[in-house]
Amino acid sequence: MEIKGKVHEVSPTAQVTESLKKRELIVEYIENPQYPEYLKFEAIQDRCNLLDNIRVGDDVEVFFNLKAAPGQIKRGKNPTLTRCSYGR
């Protein structure tokens, strides 16, 4: 999948565990100018450095994989958790 938008935020690389590092990219996506949306993407491991030259305000095209899994049942609800992983 892919979207085009403007970079709202690029986080520094975070060492989550001894063997996992990640970085987040937030993109302003405007399908309807009246209601802009902010989409968060995760880059993990060796893909973190793909965001090194990305700056706030840059126009970008993001290619990503969308994954979803059922969450834990909480108060009678079974939410679906969705994760967007930076693809290129």
WOVENLIN-V460917 format. One record per pair of residues at least 24 apart in sequence whose C-alpha atoms are under 7 Angstrom apart, sorted by the first residue. I is the first residue (numbers start at 0). J is the second residue. Records with the same first field share a line. If there is no record, write none. Layout:
# WOVENLIN-V460917
I = J / J
This chain:
# WOVENLIN-V460917
0 = 62 / 63 / 64
1 = 60 / 61 / 62 / 63
2 = 60 / 61 / 62
3 = 28 / 59 / 60 / 61
4 = 28 / 29 / 58 / 59 / 60
5 = 56 / 57 / 58 / 59
6 = 54 / 55 / 56 / 57 / 58 / 59
7 = 55 / 56
8 = 55
9 = 55
12 = 47
19 = 44
20 = 44
21 = 47
22 = 47
40 = 83 / 84 / 85
41 = 83 / 84 / 85
42 = 84 / 85
62 = 86 / 87
